[in-house]
Amino acid sequence: MRRFTHYIASLRNKKSLIFLVLITACLNVNAQQDDDLPKVVPTIDGEIYQKIVEQMFSLDATDNEFTLVLRYSPTFESSRQIVFTARDEKIFVTEYVSNGDIEFKANEYLQRTGSSDASKIVQSIGVAKREFNISAKLEESWREKLIESVAKALKSQQLLIKPKDGEPRTANILLHGTTYEMWYVARGARLYFSEYGSKLFSPVYFDDSPFVRQMKIIQRQITMRK
Protein backbone atom coordinates (compact mmCIF):
# COMPACT_ATOMS: atom_id res chain seq x y z
CA MET A 1 0.00 0.00 0.00
CA ARG A 2 2.83 2.36 0.85
CA ARG A 3 4.55 1.57 -2.44
CA PHE A 4 1.34 2.32 -4.34
CA THR A 5 0.87 5.62 -2.45
CA HIS A 6 4.52 6.54 -3.18
CA TYR A 7 3.97 5.70 -6.87
CA ILE A 8 0.88 7.94 -7.04
CA ALA A 9 2.75 10.83 -5.39
CA SER A 10 5.68 10.37 -7.75
CA LEU A 11 3.34 10.35 -10.73
CA ARG A 12 1.66 13.55 -9.56
CA ASN A 13 5.06 15.23 -9.18
CA LYS A 14 6.01 14.20 -12.70
CA LYS A 15 2.70 15.51 -14.05
CA SER A 16 3.24 18.80 -12.23
CA LEU A 17 6.76 19.06 -13.64
CA ILE A 18 5.50 18.34 -17.16
CA PHE A 19 2.73 20.92 -16.72
CA LEU A 20 5.24 23.55 -15.59
CA VAL A 21 7.51 22.74 -18.53
CA LEU A 22 4.55 23.13 -20.91
CA ILE A 23 3.60 26.48 -19.37
CA THR A 24 7.20 27.74 -19.66
CA ALA A 25 7.38 26.57 -23.28
CA CYS A 26 4.12 28.34 -24.11
CA LEU A 27 5.33 31.55 -22.47
CA ASN A 28 8.58 31.39 -24.45
CA VAL A 29 6.65 30.83 -27.71
CA ASN A 30 4.33 33.77 -26.95
CA ALA A 31 7.29 35.99 -26.08
CA GLN A 32 9.02 34.99 -29.31
CA GLN A 33 5.85 35.72 -31.28
CA ASP A 34 5.59 39.17 -29.64
CA ASP A 35 9.19 39.87 -30.65
CA ASP A 36 8.36 38.91 -34.23
CA LEU A 37 5.45 41.36 -34.40
CA PRO A 38 6.24 44.67 -36.18
CA LYS A 39 6.84 47.49 -33.72
CA VAL A 40 4.74 50.64 -33.98
CA VAL A 41 7.10 53.54 -34.79
CA PRO A 42 5.79 57.02 -33.87
CA THR A 43 5.74 59.61 -36.64
CA ILE A 44 5.05 63.34 -36.76
CA ASP A 45 1.46 64.15 -37.72
CA GLY A 46 0.55 66.62 -40.45
CA GLU A 47 -0.32 69.49 -38.10
CA ILE A 48 3.01 69.34 -36.27
CA TYR A 49 4.89 69.01 -39.54
CA GLN A 50 3.21 72.16 -40.86
CA LYS A 51 4.19 74.06 -37.71
CA ILE A 52 7.81 72.96 -38.18
CA VAL A 53 7.87 74.16 -41.80
CA GLU A 54 6.25 77.49 -40.89
CA GLN A 55 8.85 78.12 -38.18
CA MET A 56 11.75 77.21 -40.47
CA PHE A 57 10.52 79.22 -43.45
CA SER A 58 8.93 82.55 -42.65
CA LEU A 59 6.19 84.05 -44.86
CA ASP A 60 6.22 87.48 -43.24
CA ALA A 61 5.44 90.22 -45.77
CA THR A 62 5.25 93.21 -43.42
CA ASP A 63 6.34 96.67 -44.62
CA ASN A 64 7.33 95.51 -48.09
CA GLU A 65 6.14 96.84 -51.42
CA PHE A 66 5.66 93.21 -52.38
CA THR A 67 6.86 89.76 -51.33
CA LEU A 68 7.39 86.77 -53.61
CA VAL A 69 8.02 83.43 -51.89
CA LEU A 70 9.07 80.27 -53.72
CA ARG A 71 9.17 77.03 -51.75
CA TYR A 72 10.59 73.68 -52.90
CA SER A 73 9.79 70.49 -50.97
CA PRO A 74 11.53 67.52 -52.62
CA THR A 75 11.02 63.93 -51.49
CA PHE A 76 13.88 62.69 -49.27
CA GLU A 77 15.96 65.86 -49.75
CA SER A 78 16.46 69.27 -48.16
CA SER A 79 13.61 71.74 -48.51
CA ARG A 80 14.34 75.21 -49.88
CA GLN A 81 12.70 78.59 -49.86
CA ILE A 82 13.58 81.75 -51.77
CA VAL A 83 12.05 85.05 -50.67
CA PHE A 84 12.09 88.18 -52.83
CA THR A 85 11.10 91.45 -51.19
CA ALA A 86 10.97 94.95 -52.65
CA ARG A 87 11.82 97.70 -50.21
CA ASP A 88 13.34 101.16 -50.68
CA GLU A 89 13.56 100.55 -54.44
CA LYS A 90 15.79 97.49 -53.89
CA ILE A 91 15.18 93.77 -54.33
CA PHE A 92 16.31 91.70 -51.34
CA VAL A 93 16.70 87.93 -51.69
CA THR A 94 16.78 85.50 -48.77
CA GLU A 95 17.50 81.83 -49.43
CA TYR A 96 16.75 79.13 -46.84
CA VAL A 97 17.93 75.51 -47.04
CA SER A 98 17.00 72.95 -44.39
CA ASN A 99 19.67 70.65 -43.02
CA GLY A 100 18.35 67.46 -44.60
CA ASP A 101 14.85 66.13 -45.20
CA ILE A 102 12.52 67.82 -42.71
CA GLU A 103 10.05 64.96 -42.27
CA PHE A 104 12.79 62.35 -41.83
CA LYS A 105 14.68 64.50 -39.31
CA ALA A 106 11.49 65.32 -37.39
CA ASN A 107 10.52 61.64 -37.12
CA GLU A 108 14.06 60.77 -36.06
CA TYR A 109 13.92 63.38 -33.27
CA LEU A 110 10.50 62.14 -32.09
CA GLN A 111 11.62 58.51 -31.96
CA ARG A 112 14.83 59.43 -30.13
CA THR A 113 13.38 61.86 -27.55
CA GLY A 114 9.65 61.16 -27.49
CA SER A 115 9.00 64.90 -27.94
CA SER A 116 6.96 66.42 -30.78
CA ASP A 117 7.64 70.03 -29.77
CA ALA A 118 7.88 71.92 -33.08
CA SER A 119 10.33 74.57 -31.79
CA LYS A 120 12.76 71.97 -30.42
CA ILE A 121 12.56 69.95 -33.62
CA VAL A 122 13.33 73.06 -35.70
CA GLN A 123 16.40 73.73 -33.54
CA SER A 124 17.57 70.13 -33.93
CA ILE A 125 17.24 70.22 -37.73
CA GLY A 126 18.71 73.63 -38.45
CA VAL A 127 18.44 75.78 -41.56
CA ALA A 128 21.08 77.63 -43.57
CA LYS A 129 20.29 81.20 -44.57
CA ARG A 130 21.94 83.70 -46.90
CA GLU A 131 20.95 87.14 -48.15
CA PHE A 132 21.90 89.23 -51.16
CA ASN A 133 20.45 91.70 -53.68
CA ILE A 134 19.51 91.30 -57.34
CA SER A 135 18.42 93.78 -59.97
CA ALA A 136 14.78 94.81 -60.10
CA LYS A 137 14.74 94.02 -63.82
CA LEU A 138 15.79 90.39 -63.26
CA GLU A 139 13.27 89.83 -60.47
CA GLU A 140 10.50 91.43 -62.52
CA SER A 141 11.27 89.10 -65.44
CA TRP A 142 11.08 86.02 -63.19
CA ARG A 143 7.89 87.19 -61.51
CA GLU A 144 6.13 87.94 -64.80
CA LYS A 145 6.99 84.49 -66.18
CA LEU A 146 5.81 82.80 -63.00
CA ILE A 147 2.46 84.59 -62.95
CA GLU A 148 2.06 83.90 -66.67
CA SER A 149 2.70 80.19 -66.05
CA VAL A 150 0.08 80.17 -63.27
CA ALA A 151 -2.45 81.76 -65.62
CA LYS A 152 -1.73 79.07 -68.23
CA ALA A 153 -2.14 76.32 -65.64
CA LEU A 154 -5.47 77.68 -64.44
CA LYS A 155 -6.70 78.06 -68.01
CA SER A 156 -5.67 74.51 -68.93
CA GLN A 157 -7.53 73.17 -65.89
CA GLN A 158 -10.69 74.91 -67.05
CA LEU A 159 -10.32 73.45 -70.55
CA LEU A 160 -9.87 69.87 -69.36
CA ILE A 161 -12.44 67.59 -70.98
CA LYS A 162 -14.18 65.37 -68.46
CA PRO A 163 -14.27 61.69 -69.42
CA LYS A 164 -17.60 60.28 -70.54
CA ASP A 165 -19.54 57.91 -68.33
CA GLY A 166 -18.01 54.47 -68.42
CA GLU A 167 -14.61 55.64 -69.69
CA PRO A 168 -11.65 54.73 -67.45
CA ARG A 169 -9.94 57.56 -65.57
CA THR A 170 -6.15 57.57 -65.73
CA ALA A 171 -3.52 59.58 -63.90
CA ASN A 172 0.27 59.75 -63.76
CA ILE A 173 1.71 59.56 -60.25
CA LEU A 174 5.22 60.73 -59.34
CA LEU A 175 6.55 58.68 -56.44
CA HIS A 176 9.66 60.81 -55.92
CA GLY A 177 8.99 64.36 -56.99
CA THR A 178 8.85 67.87 -55.58
CA THR A 179 6.07 70.13 -54.36
CA TYR A 180 6.50 73.60 -55.86
CA GLU A 181 4.71 76.48 -54.08
CA MET A 182 4.49 80.19 -54.74
CA TRP A 183 3.09 83.04 -52.65
CA TYR A 184 2.84 86.55 -54.04
CA VAL A 185 1.68 89.38 -51.78
CA ALA A 186 1.46 92.99 -52.94
CA ARG A 187 -0.73 95.94 -52.12
CA GLY A 188 -4.23 94.81 -53.03
CA ALA A 189 -3.08 91.46 -54.45
CA ARG A 190 -2.60 87.99 -53.00
CA LEU A 191 -1.82 84.89 -55.00
CA TYR A 192 -0.96 81.31 -54.01
CA PHE A 193 -0.26 78.45 -56.40
CA SER A 194 1.15 74.95 -55.99
CA GLU A 195 2.00 72.04 -58.26
CA TYR A 196 3.61 68.64 -57.76
CA GLY A 197 6.19 67.88 -60.40
CA SER A 198 9.46 66.16 -61.24
CA LYS A 199 12.42 66.17 -58.86
CA LEU A 200 13.97 69.56 -58.20
CA PHE A 201 17.48 68.57 -59.24
CA SER A 202 16.43 66.61 -62.32
CA PRO A 203 16.78 68.26 -65.74
CA VAL A 204 14.08 70.64 -66.93
CA TYR A 205 11.94 68.14 -68.79
CA PHE A 206 9.83 68.89 -71.85
CA ASP A 207 6.74 67.54 -70.11
CA ASP A 208 7.28 69.68 -66.99
CA SER A 209 4.52 72.27 -66.64
CA PRO A 210 5.48 75.90 -67.42
CA PHE A 211 5.21 76.67 -63.69
CA VAL A 212 7.54 73.84 -62.64
CA ARG A 213 10.01 74.73 -65.40
CA GLN A 214 10.15 78.35 -64.28
CA MET A 215 10.50 77.37 -60.61
CA LYS A 216 13.44 75.10 -61.50
CA ILE A 217 15.12 77.79 -63.60
CA ILE A 218 14.91 80.38 -60.82
CA GLN A 219 16.24 77.97 -58.21
CA ARG A 220 19.24 77.08 -60.37
CA GLN A 221 20.12 80.69 -61.07
CA ILE A 222 19.79 81.65 -57.40
CA THR A 223 21.97 78.72 -56.29
CA MET A 224 24.69 79.74 -58.77
CA ARG A 225 24.94 83.21 -57.21
CA LYS A 226 27.70 83.49 -54.63
HELIX and SHEET records of a PDB file:
HELIX    1   1 ARG A    2  ASP A   36  1                                  35    
HELIX    2   2 GLY A   46  MET A   56  1                                  11    
HELIX    3   3 ILE A  102  THR A  113  1                                  12    
HELIX    4   4 ALA A  118  ILE A  125  1                                   8    
HELIX    5   5 ALA A  136  GLN A  158  1                                  23    
HELIX    6   6 PRO A  210  MET A  224  1                                  15    
SHEET    1   A 6 VAL A 127  ILE A 134  0                                        
SHEET    2   A 6 LYS A  90  SER A  98 -1                                        
SHEET    3   A 6 ARG A  80  ARG A  87 -1                                        
SHEET    4   A 6 PHE A  66  PRO A  74 -1                                        
SHEET    5   A 6 THR A 178  ALA A 186 -1                                        
SHEET    6   A 6 ALA A 189  GLY A 197 -1                                        
END                                                                             
